């Protein structure tokens, strides 16, 4: 009988203590599941790899056949780090039946991993399944999404109830589903993927350093005939932005603008990408006017609108490297400890 093995891939970037907490929670559940946990240090350069390996050895995890720690020589972003795990596979060299992607700041609750695997096993056409996510403070996080669009960009930036109601079919973040639901895409903080999906689409597009990589993966999977589902009976507690610092951004980083533009150009073309940006700028200007006459809070990082306009102008008038729909090969393994 096929054991339906799971390779849980846990990506660390300069959060070794939190990664160990996430690993402990995942290993607890995986005691009753066939498979392994693979921790990848994604080029942290701060001693994270040695710290995680030493602590894992101290806790008796290494040498158990249930956990490995490897290091990428560079930080190529979320997709590149996960691709390294997808390529590495199980310790015997074979590919598992399922890959479970887990953030370093995400802690599985109860039967999170088994629930997602069983959900996919029971639905042959389902290729990816994501969890209900709540903050460590108990507040629910939205992780069931529609694809980004021109209308969705306007709604997200205008932040006005009447527009949200009028554009409801295009609002990216869906209302919190109470039951299982097929979605366009879901967050990679807790995501189960069939091996056949990875074989069909080739893993993550590493052009995305951070952000939009899960959206792109789910969209390519859909084109290959695989559905994505949101499964609220599977739950994680999530700190959120622990590695990226998004909640405290003083300026939106260049890689966010790069990823956003690459997504729209790749899936819709240059004209659509320009229209989506114009919609976002228009919505931001309207919201800015509302702030002038009311007590509406600042919603974007400082200088976001100016940075978006300048980035977009450079993208139009400056030579741009061609974006490729192909997924680049994962980086080689630098170190491994079993």
Secondary structure, 3 states (H helix, E strand, C coil): CCCCCEEEEEEECCCHHHHHHHHHHHHHHHCCCCEEEEEEEECCCCCHHHHHHHHHHHCCCCCCCCEEEEEECCCCCHHHHHHHHHHHCCCCCCCCCEEEEEECCEEEECCHHHHHHHHHHCCCCEEEEEEEEEECCCCEECCEECCCCHHHHHHHHHCCHHHHHHCHHHCCECCCCCCCEEECEECCCEEEEEHHHHHHHCCCCCCCCCCCHHHHHHHHHHHCCCEEEEEEEEEEEECCCCCCCHHHCCCCCHHHHHHHHHHHHHHHCHHHHHHHHHHHHHHHHHHHHHHHHCCCCCCCCCCHHHHHHHHHHHHHHCCCCCCCCCCCCCCCEEEEEC
